[in-house]
């Protein structure tokens, strides 16, 4: 079947106020470790030979139709609350953009592709462990219905890297991700900081034309800007609701790590929680728990407030506040919808969901009830609850507090087709806790054994297939 995807140069057309030309690194070797044909197929790249793949995504030959050299994107951002004007793509660049046959725009961005103007003394490289970790995060998030960048390619480059946070020297790689957008909140912050109002308006038009095409182009300028801002608030709030239900802790939710179209990307010290501990942090340097599991929605709203401040010459302050107030409504709606989706039930009222989440957040670690297991144990609602409570395993849910959860879920109905999948899903449970991630890396690092990684990806994708996550996530 012919693929009707099309290479475009939309970001390049914005002009050099938005990027600098980057020079790719030259690596001593190129060993293809992972190619994501599932993510490549919608954009017409799945038929590339391995040699062609390495040429485009490891040696950075210009892909046919691309009219520019790699683009190191310009942005600023708040890092742990402190504004930093020295940011920008320091070890990556925008390689290409492709429109798929449904007219969705996809960016191909690199990580570990060499030094740029914004490297700030760094070597511009990525460890192979960092690449493997990003792959595992994106695969599991996709399987449990969270829109995320897709790890398209990992090529080991056989350099020896020195790092302070892992045993060194360590192996090197270059990664290519397929993202919905690389427009960050920090992109807007930089333009506002430099008082480049004309470029702010150009960027807003770019968002409308490429991501929010349903916005009326004929509305007056202030209403147009308000609508774009509202869409950003809705999309990030929706993403945050799904992140909480998924048990994911991004780790470093600085404003340069928020994609304004709501897609989760740019992973660092991420974790999935074992227990629903709202104080759990992923980054060892997050001393005050600014980006802990339970504070991630707060971090998102704070970041969106900075976006609002960047637009304060285009929208009046009252409307900025009103739009930011929409965050809570959209976050809680997403939390409710994704809870129902992940546990396989038709619906639940908001009051009952709040009760369940409060109990999980306050009691699950004390009672040693793993967060992911909860969704498997009661998948499809009432019938699963009754069956679980009959077993010795289910006795842990009979303690004070948790019995209220089972009482609520006994009154829920299975989503269409999910009850039939319950037994299969139960036998194929998957999670992504740090111990397993470290064991997968150990096999690669010490034995050069990639079987455990390949097996894990296969199992995770099977979970996604059972949950029908393709209805929520564009692979």
C-alpha positions in Angstrom: 0.0 0.0 0.0 1.3 3.4 -0.9 2.0 5.7 2.0 0.9 9.3 1.4 3.1 10.9 4.0 5.0 14.1 2.9 8.2 15.7 4.1 7.7 19.4 5.0 9.9 22.2 6.2 7.4 24.1 8.4 9.7 24.9 11.3 12.5 25.9 9.1 10.2 28.4 7.4 9.8 30.2 10.7 13.2 31.7 10.3 16.4 31.8 12.3 14.8 33.7 15.2 13.6 30.2 16.2 16.7 28.1 15.7 20.4 27.9 14.9 21.9 25.6 12.3 23.6 22.6 14.1 26.5 20.5 12.9 26.1 16.8 13.7 28.7 14.8 15.5 30.7 12.2 13.7 30.8 9.0 15.6 33.4 6.2 15.5 30.8 3.5 14.8 27.1 3.0 14.2 25.4 -0.2 15.5 21.6 -0.2 15.0 20.1 -1.4 18.3 16.5 -0.5 17.9 14.3 0.6 15.0 10.6 1.3 15.7 8.8 0.2 12.6 5.4 0.7 14.3 6.2 4.4 14.7 7.9 4.6 11.3 5.0 3.2 9.3 2.6 6.1 9.6 5.3 8.5 8.2 6.5 6.2 5.5 9.9 5.2 6.9 9.3 1.6 7.7 10.6 0.3 4.3 14.1 1.8 4.8 16.9 -0.7 4.8 19.0 -0.8 7.9 21.9 0.9 6.0 19.5 3.7 4.9 18.2 4.0 8.5 21.8 4.4 9.9 22.6 6.9 7.2 19.6 9.1 8.1 19.4 8.6 11.8 23.1 8.0 12.8 25.1 9.7 10.2 22.5 12.4 9.6 22.4 12.4 5.8 19.7 14.8 4.7 16.4 12.9 4.1 14.9 13.5 0.7 12.6 16.6 0.8 14.4 18.2 3.8 15.6 21.7 2.7 17.8 22.5 5.7 20.6 21.3 7.9 19.7 20.2 11.4 18.0 22.9 13.5 19.0 23.5 17.2 15.9 25.0 18.6 15.9 28.1 20.7 14.1 28.3 24.1 14.5 29.5 27.7 12.8 28.0 30.7 12.4 27.8 34.5 14.5 25.0 36.0 13.2 24.1 39.5 11.6 27.6 39.6 14.7 29.5 38.5 14.6 31.2 35.1 17.5 30.2 32.8 18.3 32.1 29.6 21.1 29.7 28.6 18.9 26.9 27.4 18.2 25.6 24.0 18.9 22.3 22.2 22.3 21.4 23.7 22.6 17.8 22.5 19.8 17.4 20.0 18.3 19.0 16.9 15.3 18.9 14.7 16.1 16.6 11.8 13.0 16.6 9.7 9.2 17.1 9.8 6.7 14.7 8.1 3.0 15.0 7.5 1.3 11.7 7.7 -1.7 10.8 5.4 -4.1 12.1 8.0 -2.4 15.5 7.9 -0.8 15.1 11.4 2.6 16.8 11.6 5.5 14.8 13.2 8.9 16.1 14.2 12.0 13.9 14.1 14.3 15.1 16.8 17.6 13.8 18.0 19.1 13.2 21.4 22.9 12.8 21.8 23.7 14.0 18.3 26.6 16.3 19.3 27.4 19.7 20.7 25.5 22.8 19.7 25.7 26.5 20.6 23.6 25.6 23.7 25.6 22.7 25.1 26.9 24.8 28.0 30.1 22.8 28.3 28.4 19.5 27.9 29.7 16.9 25.4 26.4 16.8 23.5 26.2 13.0 23.9 23.7 10.5 25.2 24.5 7.4 27.2 23.2 4.1 25.8 21.6 3.5 29.2 19.7 6.9 28.8 18.5 5.8 25.4 17.3 2.4 26.7 15.5 4.1 29.6 13.7 6.5 27.2 12.6 3.6 25.0 11.2 1.7 28.0 9.4 4.8 29.3 7.8 5.6 25.9 6.7 2.1 25.2 5.1 1.6 28.6 3.4 5.0 28.6 2.0 4.2 25.1 0.7 0.8 26.3 -1.2 2.4 29.1 -2.8 5.1 27.0 -0.6 8.2 27.6 0.3 10.3 24.6 4.1 10.4 24.5 7.0 10.9 22.0 7.9 7.6 20.3 11.4 6.3 20.4 12.0 5.8 16.7 15.7 4.8 16.7 18.6 3.9 18.9 22.1 3.6 17.3 25.1 2.8 19.5 28.0 4.9 18.6 30.9 3.3 20.6 32.3 6.3 22.4 33.2 6.1 26.1 31.4 8.7 28.1 32.1 10.1 31.5 29.1 10.7 33.7 28.7 11.6 37.4 25.4 9.7 37.9 26.4 6.3 36.5 29.5 4.1 36.4 32.0 5.5 33.9 33.2 5.2 31.3 29.8 4.2 29.9 28.5 3.3 26.4 27.1 6.0 24.0 24.2 6.2 21.6 22.2 8.6 19.5 18.4 8.5 19.7 15.8 9.8 17.4 12.3 10.4 18.7 9.1 11.0 16.7 7.2 13.8 18.5 4.0 15.6 17.9 5.8 18.9 18.5 9.0 20.4 19.9 7.3 23.7 20.8 7.8 24.2 24.5 6.4 26.6 27.0 10.1 27.8 27.2 9.9 28.6 23.4 7.2 31.2 24.3 9.1 32.4 27.4 12.2 33.2 25.4 10.3 35.3 22.9 8.6 37.2 25.7 11.8 37.7 27.6 13.4 39.2 24.5 10.3 41.2 23.8 9.9 39.7 20.3 6.1 40.3 20.1 6.1 39.8 16.3 7.7 36.4 16.7 5.3 35.5 19.4 2.4 36.1 17.0 4.2 34.1 14.3 4.6 31.2 16.7 0.9 31.3 17.6 0.0 31.2 13.9 2.3 28.2 13.6 0.5 26.4 16.3 -2.9 27.1 14.8 -1.8 26.1 11.3 0.0 22.9 12.3 -1.7 21.6 15.5 -5.0 23.6 16.2 -6.3 23.9 12.7 -9.9 23.8 14.0 -9.5 27.3 15.5 -11.3 29.9 13.5 -8.8 31.9 11.5 -11.2 34.7 11.1 -11.7 35.5 14.8 -10.2 38.7 16.1 -6.6 38.6 17.3 -7.3 38.6 21.0 -9.9 35.8 20.9 -7.5 33.8 18.6 -4.7 34.1 21.2 -7.0 33.2 24.0 -8.2 30.1 22.1 -4.7 28.9 21.5 -3.8 29.4 25.1 -6.9 27.6 26.2 -6.0 24.6 23.9 -2.6 24.4 25.5 -4.1 24.4 29.0 -6.6 21.7 28.1 -4.0 19.5 26.4 -1.5 19.7 29.2 -4.2 19.2 31.9 -5.5 16.1 30.0 -2.0 14.7 29.9 -1.5 15.3 33.6 -4.6 13.4 34.4 -3.4 10.4 32.5 0.1 10.6 34.0 -1.3 10.4 37.5 -3.5 7.3 36.6 -0.4 5.7 34.9 1.7 6.2 38.1 4.4 8.0 36.1 6.8 10.4 37.6 8.6 12.4 34.9 11.2 13.7 37.3 12.1 17.1 35.8 8.9 19.1 34.9 10.8 22.3 34.1 9.0 24.7 31.6 11.4 23.7 28.8 10.1 20.1 29.2 6.5 20.9 28.6 5.4 20.4 25.0 2.5 22.9 24.4 0.5 20.2 22.5 0.4 18.0 25.7 2.6 15.2 24.6 4.9 13.8 27.3 8.6 13.9 26.2 12.2 14.6 27.0 12.7 12.0 29.7 15.4 12.0 32.4 15.3 10.4 35.8 11.7 9.0 35.4 10.1 6.4 37.5 6.8 4.5 37.7 5.6 4.4 41.3 5.4 1.0 43.1 2.9 2.4 45.6 0.7 5.5 45.2 3.0 7.7 47.4 2.3 11.3 46.4 5.6 12.4 47.9 7.7 10.0 45.8 10.3 11.7 43.6 12.2 10.4 40.7 15.2 12.8 40.6 17.8 12.4 43.4 18.4 16.2 43.1 14.7 17.1 43.7 15.5 17.8 47.3 12.2 19.6 48.1 9.9 17.3 46.1 8.9 20.0 43.7 8.2 17.4 41.0 7.0 14.5 43.2 4.3 12.2 42.0 1.4 14.0 43.7 2.7 17.5 42.9 2.9 17.0 39.1 -0.4 18.7 38.3 0.7 21.6 40.5 3.9 21.8 38.5 1.9 21.8 35.2 -0.4 24.6 36.3 2.7 26.6 37.4 4.3 26.1 34.0 1.1 27.1 32.2 1.0 30.2 34.4 4.4 31.1 33.0 3.0 30.6 29.5 0.2 32.9 30.4 2.7 35.5 31.5 4.5 35.2 28.2 1.2 36.2 26.4 0.2 39.0 28.7 0.7 41.6 26.1 -1.8 39.8 23.8 -4.4 38.7 26.4 -5.6 40.7 29.4 -4.8 39.4 32.8 -8.4 38.6 33.8 -8.8 36.3 30.8 -5.4 34.6 31.5 -6.6 33.8 35.0 -10.0 32.6 33.7 -8.3 30.3 31.2 -5.9 28.9 33.8 -8.9 28.1 36.0 -10.0 25.7 33.2 -7.0 23.5 34.2 -8.7 21.9 37.2 -11.8 21.0 35.3 -9.9 19.4 32.4 -7.5 17.6 34.8 -10.2 16.0 36.8 -12.2 15.0 33.7 -9.0 13.4 32.3 -8.3 11.7 35.7 -11.9 10.2 35.7 -11.8 9.1 32.0 -8.4 7.5 32.2 -9.2 5.8 35.5 -12.3 4.2 33.9 -10.3 3.3 30.8 -7.4 1.7 32.6 -9.6 -0.3 35.0 -12.0 -1.3 32.2 -15.3 0.2 33.4 -17.9 2.3 31.8 -18.1 5.2 34.3 -17.7 6.3 37.8 -19.0 9.5 39.5 -16.4 12.1 40.5 -17.1 11.8 44.2 -16.4 8.1 44.3 -13.3 8.5 42.2 -12.0 11.1 44.7 -12.6 8.7 47.5 -10.7 6.0 45.7 -7.8 8.2 44.8 -7.5 9.6 48.4 -7.4 6.1 49.8 -4.8 4.9 47.3 -2.6 7.9 47.8 -2.8 7.6 51.6 -3.0 3.9 52.3 -1.5 1.8 49.5 2.1 1.9 50.6 1.2 1.2 54.2 -0.9 -1.8 53.1 1.6 -2.9 50.5 -0.9 -2.7 47.6 1.0 -1.9 44.5 -0.5 0.8 42.3 -0.4 -1.0 39.0 -1.7 -4.3 40.6 -4.8 -2.5 41.8 -5.8 -1.8 38.1 -5.1 -5.4 37.1 -6.9 -6.9 40.2 -10.1 -5.0 39.6 -10.1 -4.8 35.8 -13.6 -4.8 34.4 -15.3 -3.7 37.7 -17.8 -5.6 39.7 -17.2 -9.2 38.6 -13.4 -8.8 39.1 -13.9 -7.3 42.6 -16.1 -10.2 43.7 -13.7 -12.8 42.2 -10.6 -11.1 43.8 -12.1 -10.9 47.3 -12.8 -14.6 47.3 -9.1 -15.4 47.1 -6.4 -15.3 49.8 -4.6 -12.7 47.6 -7.7 -10.5 47.9 -7.7 -10.4 51.7 -5.4 -7.4 51.6 -8.3 -5.3 50.2 -10.5 -6.2 53.2 -8.6 -3.9 55.6 -10.3 -0.7 56.9 -10.2 1.9 54.2 -9.7 -0.3 51.2 -13.1 -2.0 51.8 -14.6 1.4 50.8 -12.9 1.1 47.4 -14.3 -2.4 46.8 -17.8 -1.3 47.8 -17.6 1.4 45.2 -16.2 -0.8 42.4 -18.8 -3.5 43.1 -21.3 -1.1 41.6 -19.4 -0.4 38.4 -20.0 -2.0 35.0 -17.4 -3.4 32.6 -16.6 -1.5 29.4 -17.7 -3.3 26.3 -15.5 -6.3 25.5 -13.2 -5.8 28.6 -14.7 -8.5 30.8 -13.8 -11.1 28.2 -10.2 -9.8 28.2 -9.9 -9.8 32.0 -8.4 -13.2 32.4 -5.9 -12.8 29.6 -4.8 -9.4 31.0 -4.5 -10.9 34.5 -2.1 -13.6 33.1 0.0 -11.0 31.2 0.5 -8.3 33.8 3.3 -5.9 33.2 4.8 -2.9 35.1 8.0 -0.9 34.7 9.6 -0.6 38.1 13.1 0.6 38.5 14.5 -2.8 39.6 13.4 -4.4 36.3 14.7 -1.5 34.3 18.1 -1.8 36.0 18.2 -5.6 35.4 17.5 -5.0 31.6 20.3 -2.5 31.5 22.6 -4.9 33.4 22.1 -7.6 30.8 22.9 -5.2 28.0 25.9 -3.6 29.7 27.6 -6.7 31.1 26.5 -9.4 28.7 25.5 -7.4 25.6 22.3 -9.4 25.9 19.4 -7.5 24.2 16.9 -10.3 24.6 15.4 -9.0 27.9 14.8 -5.6 26.4 13.3 -7.0 23.2 11.1 -9.4 25.3 9.9 -6.6 27.6 8.9 -4.4 24.6 7.0 -7.3 23.1 5.2 -7.9 26.4 4.4 -4.3 26.9 3.0 -3.9 23.4 0.8 -7.0 24.1 -0.6 -5.1 27.1 -1.3 -2.1 24.9 -3.1 -4.4 22.4 -5.3 -5.9 25.1 -6.2 -2.5 26.5 -6.7 -1.2 22.9 -4.4 1.8 23.7 -4.2 2.6 20.0 -7.5 4.3 20.4 -5.9 6.8 22.7 -2.3 7.0 21.5 -1.1 7.6 17.9 1.7 5.0 17.5 
